[in-house]
Amino acid sequence: MISKKIEFYKYIYTDFRTMTSSLPYYNYKNMNRDDCLDSRLALLHTVSPGDTVSIVRLQNTDDMKRRLTDLGFIKGTSVKCVLKTRNGAFAAYLVRDTVIALRKEDAADILVEMLW
């Protein structure tokens, strides 16, 4: 298990610079902020209110990916978390001057880069 994580970290680090579409889907599904080699890389559901991030990749299903793209969740777009529920089931994000609420399950499939 540890050797798989080390290989995964090396893969992310080398592929993160090129941003190719060869990143595997299953590796990001259960990732949290502490699992990333580059501490700026995270999943959208782990972002705290007030933090601003940039979208790196959408890992959602085709239908949800199309809906999110229509709402403005496009690679490189800046997103700010403005509100989270106490249990974390829903969160509101500011995307292109529009506040959009997402379920945790949908936000967990969006890979983002923290902007400091």
C-alpha positions as MATLAB code, in Angstrom:
seq = 'MISKKIEFYKYIYTDFRTMTSSLPYYNYKNMNRDDCLDSRLALLHTVSPGDTVSIVRLQNTDDMKRRLTDLGFIKGTSVKCVLKTRNGAFAAYLVRDTVIALRKEDAADILVEMLW';
ca = [
       0.000    0.000    0.000;
       2.775    2.446    0.878;
       4.712    1.676   -2.291;
       1.545    2.377   -4.315;
       1.190    5.762   -2.600;
       4.819    6.650   -3.308;
       4.402    5.712   -6.975;
       1.180    7.708   -7.067;
       2.917   10.774   -5.577;
       5.698   10.556   -8.161;
       3.068   10.258  -10.898;
       1.151   13.324   -9.688;
       4.304   15.406   -9.307;
       5.578   14.685  -12.803;
       2.169   14.903  -14.475;
       0.969   17.979  -12.561;
       3.315   20.227  -14.537;
       1.942   19.145  -17.920;
      -1.727   18.854  -16.905;
      -2.367   16.051  -19.354;
      -5.561   14.051  -19.372;
      -3.712   10.852  -18.482;
      -4.391   11.275  -14.763;
      -6.337    8.213  -13.582;
      -9.844    8.699  -12.175;
      -9.698    6.246   -9.274;
      -6.699    7.830   -7.567;
      -8.517   11.076   -6.781;
     -11.826    9.642   -5.600;
     -10.896    9.187   -1.923;
      -8.101   11.739   -1.731;
      -8.107   14.426    0.909;
      -5.838   17.434    1.383;
      -3.170   15.469    3.325;
      -2.753   12.858    0.565;
      -1.297   15.284   -1.981;
       2.420   15.627   -2.636;
       1.996   19.216   -3.737;
       0.139   20.811   -0.832;
      -1.567   23.234   -3.225;
      -3.464   20.368   -4.897;
      -6.770   19.401   -3.225;
     -10.361   18.390   -3.864;
     -13.036   21.067   -3.880;
     -14.980   19.610   -0.945;
     -11.925   20.047    1.332;
     -11.705   23.807    0.727;
     -12.578   25.962    3.738;
     -14.904   28.977    3.538;
     -12.959   32.038    2.439;
     -10.337   30.075    0.471;
      -9.868   30.713   -3.241;
      -8.854   27.912   -5.598;
      -8.338   27.343   -9.305;
      -9.940   24.378  -11.074;
      -7.462   21.831  -12.393;
      -9.702   18.968  -13.511;
     -13.282   17.707  -13.405;
     -13.538   13.991  -12.624;
     -17.359   13.822  -12.592;
     -19.546   11.647  -14.787;
     -20.320   12.972  -18.253;
     -23.751   14.374  -17.330;
     -22.527   16.159  -14.220;
     -19.376   17.323  -15.984;
     -21.505   18.947  -18.682;
     -23.712   20.662  -16.083;
     -20.733   21.970  -14.139;
     -19.109   23.224  -17.340;
     -22.323   25.069  -18.223;
     -22.297   26.675  -14.761;
     -18.731   27.944  -15.244;
     -16.594   25.217  -13.634;
     -13.928   25.238  -16.339;
     -10.214   24.444  -16.026;
      -8.357   27.526  -14.786;
     -11.454   29.248  -13.380;
     -11.069   30.785   -9.940;
     -13.566   29.514   -7.326;
     -14.123   30.852   -3.804;
     -15.851   28.849   -1.082;
     -18.309   31.224    0.582;
     -20.373   28.922    2.798;
     -20.431   25.352    4.130;
     -23.087   23.556    6.140;
     -22.147   22.292    9.577;
     -22.078   18.657    8.516;
     -20.327   19.517    5.218;
     -23.049   17.969    3.039;
     -23.431   21.151    0.969;
     -21.235   24.125    0.162;
     -21.709   27.355   -1.769;
     -19.017   28.502   -4.184;
     -18.544   31.820   -5.952;
     -17.843   31.118   -9.631;
     -17.717   33.996  -12.131;
     -19.799   36.330   -9.918;
     -22.445   33.646   -9.307;
     -22.947   31.652   -6.102;
     -23.536   27.962   -6.809;
     -24.311   25.283   -4.212;
     -22.863   21.788   -4.673;
     -23.289   18.538   -2.793;
     -20.184   17.083   -1.180;
     -20.298   14.089   -3.546;
     -20.150   16.351   -6.594;
     -17.485   18.685   -5.166;
     -15.326   15.662   -4.244;
     -14.816   14.941   -7.944;
     -13.319   18.355   -8.735;
      -9.536   18.646   -8.457;
      -8.357   22.155   -7.581;
      -5.162   24.066   -6.886;
      -5.014   26.332   -3.835;
      -4.280   29.991   -4.573;
      -2.301   31.660   -1.772;
];
